[in-house]
Every structure is written in structure tokens, then in C-alpha cells.
Amino acid sequence: MYVIITFILLFLAAAIILGLRLSRISVSYSWLAAALGALFCWISILIWQLDLPRHFSPSIWAPASLFNSSPDLLAEPYAWLYAVCLAALAAAVIFTSPARTSTTVNPAAWAGTLALTGLGLLAVLADNPLTLVLGWTAIDLTEFMNTLRASDSPSLSERAVISFAIRAAGTAFALYASVLSAANGQTFLFEKATAQTGVFLLLAVGLRLGVLPLHLTYRSEPVLRRGFGTVLRLLTAATSLVLLARLPVSSINPAYIPYLLIFVGLAALYGGWQWLFASDELNGRPYWIIGMSALSLAANLRGSSSGSAAWGAALVLFGGISFLYSARYIWFTRVLTGLGILLLALPFSLTATGWSGDFMWPYLFWPVFLAAHFMLAAGYVRHLWQPGESQYLELPTWAQGVYPIGLAILVITAIAASVWGWAGALKLGTWMISAILSVLCLLAWLAVWRFRQFAPAESPRLPSVQRSRLVDLLEFLARFLWGVYRLSGNLFNLGNSLLEGDGGLLWTLLLLVLFIIIYRGR
């Protein structure tokens, strides 16, 4: 019942916004409807805890001979964690929007944020591949159309097509896992995935996130709006990572785990390095998603569902803080920096279970993932202390009142998820890792403090890593695949023009004769 109320609140608020826009009523009422809808949605998801777990089917598809499964939703603790993070992100986007609307006000973006969040909740609640694929496809189409609309050059449009094709391939792997189960006469459930199907689900998640194999989605994307663009990017990652928390330990063949950990470790290192030295948080957004997703995948490979979910929740909450904190204020910066301790796997923190599970060959993999973890956390703090787009005290008075509420919702959610509501709450975690990370962060802080104290007044900023040989190689592979695609299209168009031209009938007869000769020869 509570889940249904959440969806009603989301879509009712979106409908009210569109109605107010068509009625040409003041934009302030549209913002109020969006803010209240997002806030009540977030509160309603917190209330889900009164009725967990909860399974229900929105509708039964018929006939059964054609549809062997119907959309099913399951509200359980891991789904609740991702759902409350996505709702908090949507509320934060709308409450902080006054800091980004000095030039344009777009109620359609607020309605789109609420509707997209509704699609994200459907995906995180999915209890079978059919429901998950429907949610993934709707989100991918939304991202694809939004990117095409925002891009202003053919090359960026090509990147959008390539990215959509890669994610569609990931969705196809999920469907193939379902087909394998159906071929064995079994009803496919995520919690009972076998080693035969689990590897395809892992590939599906890796392809959608850009981790397996490593590819940078929209590295040169047009600068999307901080608000809707942030929801779109982080929601896409969260709805893919939620699948990892539902897969059992036995779903991956142990023989493949060391090799997968090597690839995931390299992706985590690369994402962490590029995120740490990105020129700003928006340019570093793809690397943040790559790095945090790689840590989530690694936790899943170690057999830790709670660790995987912890990294997924941290990706949404701390990414939301970093990307939405555009109006700087020194006290806000200090508080948000202090909140970064929840990223260090300290006991009873959000990421306390991030290092749970058993590493194969621990002395080989620990340094790799430890370095990636440190760089992601350090990058989060570094971007908080960079100059923002505006200053908080320069905002209108009413905006100064609502802007901190958006950031506070993310902060409250991060703290609440650390102590309540799911399997990773109130856990001690791996104290050795948290101690090492704390010492590294303290040493890094002392080094930065001494550098600023003894450096000249106009000290150079940290270098911005823009390109690397790996990026050039990935872009070359993408261009090669796109060239093959265009060559195939040109050949198809050539054949089409030959058959439809003046000599089309002759070509048809020739092909028919050749087909008859080949058939008779067989």
C-alpha cells in the first residue's frame, strides 16, 4: 500500500506541474508542487519500513501461453535503500534548483525529474527480468532522447548512439539469462540465479555501467543541466547496481572471479585517478560513476551483497552532493567535507560493509582497491573546496531558505542509511581498511595544509587530467565500431538503391535465379 502511495504522489505532482504550465499560472506554484511531491515521496519511502518485505503484481499479462511471466515488484531492504536514495536525490535536485535558475526556469525539467524517478523506482523494485528490462529500456530511451536534444554536433550524436547500443547489449544479456532459465523449464528469480545465468547478469550490469569492458559513456557529453542531468546519470547507474545486491554468491563461477577482479580493479583505479584530477565535478562525473560502480562490482564478486549496495547508495548520495552543490558557502563546505567520513568504511558508517567478503589473493587486490577507494574519497573533498558557479549569499532570500533543505535531505539520508533499515546498517565492517584510509586521509590533509602554508599566494591548481592513451584507445575502438556500422549502412543503402532503381526488376530476377540454382545444387 505504501509503495502505491509513493507512485501516486510522484505522478500526481508531475501531472499538476504540467497542468499549471498549460494554464500559464505562475512558475512558483509549479516549483511548490514539485518540491512537495518530491518531499512527500521521500517521506513515504521511509515509511516503507513498516511493511517490508512486500511483494505484489501490478497486472497479470495474458494469455499465459504467450507471457510466461508478468511484471512483479518486490519491496525488500536493498530495494528500499536504493529507492530512498533516488527519492532523496530527486528532492535535492528540486530544492536546490533556485540556485541554478537565474537565467531560465523550466517546470518541464521538474516534472521530468519526478517521472524519471518513478521509472527508477520501478526498476529497483523489479522482481523478474521482464520488469527490470522494461524499466531499463524506458530509462535508456529517456537518456538517449535527452542527449540527442542537448547535443549540437554529429560526433556527439554518434557517441549517444554508441552508448545506447552498448546499454542495449547489456539489456540483451539480461534477457538471455532469462531465456536460459526458461529453456530449462524454470521460473527465473534473481535470488536463485545459477552460475550459468549469473555471469550474463554480471555482464549486463558491467556493460550498462561502462566497467566490463571499460568504456567511457559520454566522456565529451554536452554539459547537461546539473539537476535533470544529475538525476539521469546517477539513476541509470543505481538501477543497474541494484541487481548486484539481489544475486546470490553462487551465481558467479569461482574460476572467473580472479580475472573479473583484475578488470574491475583497473577500472576502479582509472576512474578514481581521473575523478581526483578532473577540472571540476561535472567533467569528472563519468569517472565517479565508473569508480564507484567498480567498487560495487568488486564487493559483489567477493560475495558481499551489503557491500555492493553500500557503494551503490554512496554513489547516488555523495555524487548528488558533489554535483548539486553549486552555490558555495564556507560552513556548508565544512559540513559536507565532514560528512565524507561516511565514505571511509568506518564502523557504523554507510560504507562500513564496503570491504566485506573474502578477496582471492588479498595481497594482490587490496592495494589496488584501497588506492581507488582513497582517490574517490579525496576527489569528493577536493571538488567541494573548488570555486562553485555562484555564492550562496548572492541568492535571493527565498532561495537561501530552500537551498540548504535539498542538501540536508541527502545528508539525512546518508546518516539514516548508516544506522537503520537494511542489512548493512550498524555494522563494524573491516576496521583495518578504515584505519588505513583514515591515516592516508590525515596525511593527505597535512600535506595539502603545508603546501598551502608555504606555497606562494598564487599557487598552481592541481593538474587536470583531460586525456590519456587509454581514453584514446577506447575512443579509437568506438570509432572503429561506428565505422563498421556506417559501412554496413552504406552497403545496405547501395543494395536498396540498386533494387529500387530502374534495373531493380532485373536484379531481382537475377537474385531469384541464383537462389534457385543454389537450392537445386543442395
C-alpha positions as CSV (number, residue, x, y, z in Angstrom):
1,M,0.0,0.0,0.0
2,Y,2.8,2.4,0.9
3,V,4.6,1.7,-2.4
4,I,1.4,2.5,-4.4
5,I,1.1,5.8,-2.4
6,T,4.6,6.7,-3.4
7,F,3.9,6.3,-7.1
8,I,0.7,8.2,-6.8
9,L,2.5,11.1,-5.2
10,L,5.1,11.2,-7.9
11,F,2.9,11.1,-10.9
12,L,0.2,13.3,-9.3
13,A,2.9,16.0,-8.7
14,A,4.2,15.7,-12.3
15,A,0.6,16.0,-13.7
16,I,-0.1,19.1,-11.6
17,I,3.1,20.7,-12.9
18,L,2.1,20.1,-16.5
19,G,-1.4,21.3,-15.8
20,L,-0.1,24.5,-14.2
21,R,2.2,25.1,-17.1
22,L,-0.6,24.7,-19.7
23,S,-2.7,27.1,-17.6
24,R,0.1,29.6,-17.7
25,I,0.0,30.1,-13.9
26,S,3.0,31.5,-12.1
27,V,6.0,29.2,-12.1
28,S,6.3,29.5,-8.4
29,Y,3.3,27.2,-8.0
30,S,4.9,24.6,-10.3
31,W,8.0,24.6,-8.2
32,L,6.0,24.3,-5.0
33,A,4.1,21.3,-6.4
34,A,7.3,19.7,-7.5
35,A,9.0,20.3,-4.1
36,L,6.1,19.0,-2.1
37,G,5.7,16.0,-4.3
38,A,9.4,15.0,-4.1
39,L,9.5,15.6,-0.3
40,F,6.4,13.5,0.4
41,C,7.7,10.8,-1.9
42,W,10.9,10.7,0.1
43,I,9.0,10.5,3.4
44,S,6.6,7.8,2.1
45,I,9.6,5.6,1.1
46,L,11.0,6.0,4.7
47,I,7.6,4.7,5.9
48,W,8.0,1.5,3.7
49,Q,9.9,0.1,6.6
50,L,6.6,-0.6,8.3
51,D,5.7,-3.1,5.7
52,L,8.8,-4.9,4.4
53,P,9.2,-7.2,2.6
54,R,6.2,-6.7,0.3
55,H,5.5,-8.5,-3.0
56,F,2.8,-7.5,-5.5
57,S,2.0,-7.7,-9.2
58,P,0.6,-4.6,-10.8
59,S,-1.1,-6.7,-13.5
60,I,-1.3,-10.2,-14.9
61,W,-0.4,-10.5,-18.6
62,A,-2.5,-12.9,-20.7
63,P,-2.5,-15.4,-22.3
64,A,-0.2,-17.4,-20.1
65,S,0.9,-19.4,-23.2
66,L,2.4,-16.2,-24.6
67,F,3.6,-14.5,-21.5
68,N,5.1,-16.9,-19.0
69,S,5.7,-14.1,-16.6
70,S,4.1,-10.7,-15.7
71,P,5.6,-7.6,-14.1
72,D,6.4,-8.3,-10.5
73,L,7.6,-5.8,-7.8
74,L,9.3,-6.7,-4.6
75,A,9.9,-4.1,-1.8
76,E,12.7,-5.5,0.3
77,P,15.6,-3.8,2.3
78,Y,18.0,-3.5,-0.6
79,A,15.3,-2.1,-2.9
80,W,14.3,0.2,-0.1
81,L,17.9,1.5,0.2
82,Y,18.2,2.4,-3.5
83,A,14.6,3.8,-3.6
84,V,15.2,6.2,-0.6
85,C,18.4,7.3,-2.2
86,L,16.8,8.1,-5.6
87,A,13.9,9.9,-3.8
88,A,16.3,11.9,-1.8
89,L,18.2,12.8,-5.0
90,A,15.0,14.0,-6.7
91,A,14.0,16.1,-3.7
92,A,17.5,17.6,-3.5
93,V,17.5,18.5,-7.2
94,I,14.2,20.4,-7.0
95,F,15.0,22.1,-3.7
96,T,18.4,23.3,-4.9
97,S,17.1,24.3,-8.3
98,P,16.7,28.0,-7.3
99,A,20.5,28.3,-7.3
100,R,20.5,27.2,-11.0
101,T,17.5,29.1,-12.3
102,S,19.0,32.6,-12.5
103,T,18.6,32.6,-16.3
104,T,16.0,30.0,-17.2
105,V,13.1,28.3,-15.4
106,N,11.9,25.0,-16.8
107,P,9.0,23.4,-15.0
108,A,9.1,20.6,-17.6
109,A,12.5,19.6,-16.1
110,W,10.9,19.3,-12.6
111,A,8.1,17.2,-14.0
112,G,10.7,15.1,-15.9
113,T,12.7,14.6,-12.7
114,L,9.7,13.2,-10.9
115,A,8.6,11.0,-13.8
116,L,12.1,9.7,-14.2
117,T,12.4,8.9,-10.5
118,G,9.2,6.9,-10.8
119,L,10.7,4.8,-13.6
120,G,13.8,4.4,-11.4
121,L,11.7,3.1,-8.5
122,L,10.0,0.6,-10.9
123,A,13.5,-0.7,-11.9
124,V,14.9,-1.0,-8.3
125,L,11.7,-2.8,-7.2
126,A,11.8,-5.3,-10.2
127,D,11.5,-8.9,-9.1
128,N,12.0,-10.5,-12.5
129,P,13.9,-9.8,-15.7
130,L,10.8,-8.6,-17.6
131,T,10.1,-5.8,-15.1
132,L,13.8,-4.9,-14.9
133,V,14.2,-4.8,-18.7
134,L,11.1,-2.6,-19.1
135,G,12.5,-0.2,-16.6
136,W,15.9,-0.2,-18.1
137,T,14.6,0.4,-21.6
138,A,12.4,3.3,-20.6
139,I,15.3,5.0,-18.7
140,D,17.8,4.4,-21.6
141,L,15.3,5.8,-24.2
142,T,14.8,8.9,-22.0
143,E,18.6,9.4,-21.7
144,F,19.1,8.8,-25.4
145,M,16.5,11.4,-26.5
146,N,17.6,13.9,-23.9
147,T,21.3,13.6,-25.0
148,L,20.4,13.9,-28.7
149,R,18.3,17.0,-27.9
150,A,21.2,18.6,-26.0
151,S,24.0,17.7,-28.4
152,D,24.8,20.2,-31.2
153,S,27.3,18.2,-33.3
154,P,27.2,15.0,-35.3
155,S,30.1,13.5,-33.3
156,L,28.2,13.8,-30.0
157,S,25.1,12.3,-31.6
158,E,27.2,9.4,-32.7
159,R,28.5,8.9,-29.2
160,A,24.9,8.9,-28.0
161,V,24.0,6.1,-30.4
162,I,27.1,4.1,-29.5
163,S,26.3,4.4,-25.8
164,F,22.7,3.5,-26.3
165,A,23.8,0.4,-28.3
166,I,26.2,-0.7,-25.6
167,R,23.5,-0.4,-22.9
168,A,21.0,-2.2,-25.1
169,A,23.5,-5.0,-25.4
170,G,23.6,-5.1,-21.6
171,T,19.8,-5.4,-21.5
172,A,20.0,-8.2,-24.1
173,F,22.3,-10.1,-21.8
174,A,19.8,-9.9,-19.0
175,L,17.1,-11.2,-21.4
176,Y,19.3,-14.0,-22.5
177,A,19.8,-15.1,-18.9
178,S,16.0,-15.3,-18.6
179,V,15.8,-17.3,-21.8
180,L,18.4,-19.8,-20.5
181,S,16.2,-20.3,-17.4
182,A,13.1,-20.7,-19.4
183,A,14.8,-23.3,-21.6
184,N,15.5,-25.4,-18.5
185,G,11.9,-25.1,-17.5
186,Q,12.5,-22.8,-14.5
187,T,10.9,-19.6,-13.5
188,F,13.8,-17.1,-13.3
189,L,14.3,-15.4,-10.0
190,F,17.3,-13.1,-9.2
191,E,17.8,-14.7,-5.8
192,K,18.1,-18.1,-7.3
193,A,20.4,-17.3,-10.3
194,T,22.8,-20.1,-11.1
195,A,26.4,-19.9,-12.4
196,Q,25.0,-20.5,-15.9
197,T,22.9,-17.3,-15.8
198,G,24.7,-15.2,-13.2
199,V,27.7,-14.4,-15.5
200,F,25.3,-12.9,-18.1
201,L,23.6,-10.7,-15.5
202,L,27.0,-9.5,-14.3
203,L,28.0,-8.7,-17.9
204,A,24.7,-6.9,-18.3
205,V,25.5,-4.7,-15.3
206,G,29.1,-4.2,-16.4
207,L,28.1,-3.1,-20.0
208,R,25.5,-0.7,-18.7
209,L,27.9,0.9,-16.3
210,G,31.0,1.0,-18.6
211,V,33.1,-1.2,-16.3
212,L,33.1,-4.6,-18.2
213,P,34.7,-3.8,-20.6
214,L,35.8,-0.3,-19.6
215,H,34.2,2.3,-21.8
216,L,33.5,6.0,-21.0
217,T,29.9,6.9,-21.7
218,Y,29.5,10.5,-22.9
219,R,33.1,11.5,-21.9
220,S,32.7,14.6,-24.1
221,E,29.0,14.9,-23.5
222,P,27.3,18.3,-23.8
223,V,27.1,19.9,-20.4
224,L,23.7,18.8,-19.3
225,R,21.9,20.6,-16.6
226,R,23.1,19.9,-13.1
227,G,19.6,19.0,-12.0
228,F,18.0,16.7,-14.6
229,G,21.3,15.6,-15.9
230,T,22.5,14.5,-12.5
231,V,19.3,12.5,-11.9
232,L,19.6,10.9,-15.3
233,R,23.2,9.8,-14.8
234,L,23.0,8.6,-11.2
235,L,19.6,6.9,-11.6
236,T,20.9,5.0,-14.6
237,A,23.8,3.7,-12.5
238,A,21.7,2.9,-9.5
239,T,19.0,0.9,-11.4
240,S,21.8,-1.3,-12.8
241,L,23.7,-1.8,-9.5
242,V,20.6,-2.8,-7.6
243,L,20.7,-6.1,-9.5
244,L,24.1,-7.0,-7.9
245,A,22.5,-6.9,-4.4
246,R,19.9,-9.4,-5.4
247,L,22.3,-12.0,-6.9
248,P,23.5,-14.9,-4.7
249,V,27.1,-15.8,-4.1
250,S,26.8,-19.0,-6.2
251,S,25.7,-17.0,-9.3
252,I,29.4,-16.5,-10.4
253,N,31.7,-19.3,-11.2
254,P,34.6,-19.1,-8.7
255,A,37.1,-19.8,-11.6
256,Y,36.2,-16.5,-13.3
257,I,36.4,-14.3,-10.2
258,P,40.1,-13.5,-10.2
259,Y,40.1,-12.4,-13.8
260,L,37.0,-10.3,-13.3
261,L,38.6,-8.7,-10.2
262,I,41.6,-7.7,-12.3
263,F,39.4,-5.9,-14.9
264,V,37.2,-4.3,-12.2
265,G,40.3,-3.2,-10.2
266,L,41.8,-1.5,-13.2
267,A,38.5,0.3,-13.9
268,A,38.3,1.4,-10.3
269,L,41.9,2.8,-10.4
270,Y,41.3,4.6,-13.6
271,G,38.0,6.1,-12.5
272,G,39.4,7.2,-9.1
273,W,42.5,8.8,-10.7
274,Q,40.5,10.7,-13.3
275,W,37.9,11.8,-10.8
276,L,40.6,13.1,-8.4
277,F,42.2,15.3,-11.0
278,A,39.2,16.3,-13.1
279,S,38.9,20.0,-13.7
280,D,35.5,20.1,-12.0
281,E,32.9,17.7,-10.7
282,L,30.7,17.8,-13.8
283,N,33.7,16.8,-16.1
284,G,34.6,14.1,-13.6
285,R,31.0,12.7,-13.3
286,P,31.6,9.8,-15.7
287,Y,34.7,8.8,-13.8
288,W,32.9,9.0,-10.4
289,I,30.3,6.6,-11.8
290,I,32.9,4.2,-13.2
291,G,35.0,4.2,-10.0
292,M,32.1,3.7,-7.5
293,S,30.4,1.2,-9.8
294,A,33.7,-0.8,-10.0
295,L,33.9,-0.9,-6.1
296,S,30.3,-2.2,-6.1
297,L,31.0,-4.9,-8.6
298,A,34.1,-5.9,-6.7
299,A,32.0,-6.3,-3.5
300,N,29.6,-8.5,-5.4
301,L,32.4,-10.7,-6.7
302,R,33.6,-11.1,-3.1
303,G,30.1,-12.4,-2.2
304,S,29.0,-9.3,-0.2
305,S,25.5,-8.1,-1.3
306,S,25.5,-5.5,1.5
307,G,28.9,-4.1,0.4
308,S,27.7,-3.8,-3.2
309,A,24.6,-1.9,-2.0
310,A,26.6,0.3,0.2
311,W,28.8,1.5,-2.7
312,G,25.7,2.0,-4.9
313,A,24.0,4.1,-2.2
314,A,27.2,6.1,-1.7
315,L,27.4,6.7,-5.5
316,V,24.0,8.3,-5.5
317,L,24.1,10.3,-2.2
318,F,27.7,11.6,-2.3
319,G,27.5,12.1,-6.1
320,G,24.4,14.1,-5.6
321,I,26.0,16.3,-3.0
322,S,29.0,16.9,-5.2
323,F,27.1,17.7,-8.4
324,L,24.3,19.7,-6.8
325,Y,26.5,21.9,-4.5
326,S,26.9,24.8,-6.9
327,A,26.3,27.7,-4.6
328,R,29.2,27.8,-2.2
329,Y,29.2,28.7,1.4
330,I,32.1,28.1,3.7
331,W,30.0,26.4,6.5
332,F,28.2,24.2,4.0
333,T,31.6,23.2,2.6
334,R,32.9,22.3,6.0
335,V,29.8,20.2,7.0
336,L,29.8,18.3,3.7
337,T,33.5,17.7,4.0
338,G,33.0,16.2,7.5
339,L,30.2,14.0,6.0
340,G,32.9,12.5,3.8
341,I,34.0,10.3,6.8
342,L,31.0,8.1,5.8
343,L,33.0,7.3,2.6
344,L,35.9,5.8,4.6
345,A,34.4,2.5,5.6
346,L,34.4,3.5,9.3
347,P,32.4,1.4,11.7
348,F,28.6,2.2,11.7
349,S,29.0,4.3,8.6
350,L,27.2,3.9,5.2
351,T,30.2,2.2,3.6
352,A,31.2,0.1,6.6
353,T,30.3,-3.1,4.7
354,G,32.0,-1.9,1.5
355,W,35.0,-4.2,2.2
356,S,33.1,-7.2,3.5
357,G,33.6,-10.6,1.9
358,D,36.7,-12.5,1.0
359,F,39.3,-11.4,-1.5
360,M,41.0,-14.1,-3.5
361,W,44.7,-13.3,-3.3
362,P,44.2,-10.4,-0.9
363,Y,47.7,-9.1,-1.1
364,L,47.3,-8.6,-4.8
365,F,43.9,-6.9,-4.9
366,W,43.9,-5.0,-1.6
367,P,46.4,-2.2,-2.7
368,V,44.5,-1.7,-6.0
369,F,41.1,-1.2,-4.5
370,L,42.4,0.6,-1.5
371,A,44.1,3.2,-3.8
372,A,40.9,3.5,-5.8
373,H,38.9,4.0,-2.7
374,F,41.2,6.7,-1.3
375,M,41.2,8.6,-4.6
376,L,37.4,8.6,-4.9
377,A,37.1,9.9,-1.3
378,A,39.8,12.5,-1.8
379,G,38.3,13.7,-5.1
380,Y,34.9,14.2,-3.4
381,V,36.6,16.5,-0.8
382,R,38.7,18.3,-3.4
383,H,35.7,19.2,-5.6
384,L,33.8,20.6,-2.6
385,W,36.6,23.1,-2.0
386,Q,36.8,24.3,-5.6
387,P,35.0,27.6,-6.6
388,G,31.4,27.0,-7.5
389,E,29.1,28.5,-10.1
390,S,27.8,31.1,-7.6
391,Q,27.8,32.1,-3.9
392,Y,25.1,31.2,-1.5
393,L,24.8,34.7,0.0
394,E,24.1,36.1,-3.5
395,L,21.0,34.0,-4.0
396,P,17.5,35.6,-3.4
397,T,16.2,35.4,0.1
398,W,13.7,32.7,-0.6
399,A,16.3,30.6,-2.4
400,Q,18.6,30.9,0.6
401,G,15.8,29.3,2.6
402,V,15.2,26.3,0.4
403,Y,18.6,25.6,-1.0
404,P,20.0,24.1,2.3
405,I,17.0,21.8,2.6
406,G,17.9,20.0,-0.6
407,L,21.5,19.3,0.6
408,A,20.2,18.4,4.1
409,I,17.9,15.7,2.6
410,L,20.9,14.0,1.1
411,V,22.9,14.3,4.4
412,I,20.0,13.0,6.5
413,T,19.6,10.0,4.1
414,A,23.3,9.2,4.2
415,I,23.2,9.2,8.1
416,A,19.9,7.3,8.3
417,A,21.1,4.6,5.9
418,S,24.2,4.1,8.1
419,V,22.2,3.1,11.2
420,W,18.8,1.8,10.0
421,G,16.7,-0.1,7.5
422,W,18.9,-2.6,5.7
423,A,21.5,-5.4,6.2
424,G,24.5,-3.0,6.1
425,A,23.3,-0.7,8.8
426,L,25.1,-0.5,12.2
427,K,28.0,-2.8,11.1
428,L,31.6,-2.7,12.3
429,G,33.0,-3.6,8.9
430,T,36.7,-4.1,8.2
431,W,38.4,-2.0,10.8
432,M,41.9,-2.4,9.2
433,I,40.8,-0.8,6.0
434,S,39.1,2.1,7.7
435,A,42.2,2.7,9.8
436,I,44.5,2.7,6.8
437,L,42.1,5.1,4.9
438,S,41.8,7.4,7.9
439,V,45.6,7.6,8.2
440,L,46.0,8.2,4.5
441,C,43.4,11.0,4.6
442,L,45.1,12.6,7.6
443,L,48.5,12.5,5.8
444,A,46.9,14.0,2.7
445,W,45.3,16.8,4.7
446,L,48.6,17.6,6.4
447,A,50.4,17.6,3.0
448,V,47.8,20.0,1.5
449,W,47.9,22.2,4.6
450,R,51.7,22.5,4.5
451,F,51.7,23.1,0.7
452,R,49.2,26.0,1.1
453,Q,51.1,27.4,4.0
454,F,54.5,27.6,2.3
455,A,53.4,28.0,-1.3
456,P,53.2,31.4,-3.0
457,A,49.9,33.3,-2.9
458,E,49.0,32.2,-6.4
459,S,50.0,28.6,-6.3
460,P,49.1,26.5,-9.3
461,R,46.0,24.3,-9.1
462,L,46.2,20.6,-9.3
463,P,46.7,19.3,-12.8
464,S,43.6,18.4,-14.8
465,V,43.8,15.1,-16.5
466,Q,42.0,15.5,-19.7
467,R,43.2,12.7,-22.0
468,S,45.2,9.6,-21.7
469,R,46.3,6.8,-24.1
470,L,43.6,4.5,-22.6
471,V,41.0,7.1,-23.5
472,D,42.4,7.5,-27.0
473,L,42.3,3.7,-27.4
474,L,38.7,3.5,-26.2
475,E,37.7,6.3,-28.5
476,F,39.5,4.6,-31.4
477,L,37.6,1.3,-30.7
478,A,34.3,3.2,-30.5
479,R,35.1,5.0,-33.8
480,F,36.1,1.7,-35.4
481,L,32.8,0.0,-34.4
482,W,30.9,3.1,-35.6
483,G,32.8,2.9,-38.9
484,V,31.8,-0.7,-39.3
485,Y,28.2,0.3,-38.6
486,R,28.3,3.1,-41.1
487,L,29.9,0.9,-43.7
488,S,27.2,-1.7,-43.3
489,G,24.6,1.0,-43.6
490,N,26.2,2.3,-46.8
491,L,26.2,-1.2,-48.3
492,F,22.6,-1.6,-47.4
493,N,21.7,1.7,-48.9
494,L,23.6,0.7,-52.1
495,G,21.7,-2.5,-52.4
496,N,18.4,-0.8,-51.7
497,S,19.1,1.8,-54.4
498,L,20.0,-1.0,-56.9
499,L,16.8,-2.9,-56.2
500,E,14.6,0.2,-56.3
501,G,16.2,1.8,-59.3
502,D,15.4,1.3,-63.0
503,G,17.2,-2.0,-63.1
504,G,15.6,-3.2,-59.9
505,L,13.4,-5.8,-61.6
506,L,16.4,-7.3,-63.5
507,W,18.4,-7.5,-60.2
508,T,15.5,-9.2,-58.5
509,L,15.2,-11.8,-61.3
510,L,19.0,-12.4,-61.2
511,L,18.9,-13.0,-57.4
512,L,15.9,-15.3,-57.8
513,V,17.7,-17.4,-60.5
514,L,20.9,-17.6,-58.3
515,F,18.8,-18.7,-55.3
516,I,17.1,-21.4,-57.4
517,I,20.5,-22.7,-58.7
518,I,21.9,-22.8,-55.2
519,Y,18.9,-24.5,-53.8
520,R,18.8,-27.2,-56.5
521,G,22.5,-27.7,-56.1
522,R,21.9,-28.6,-52.4
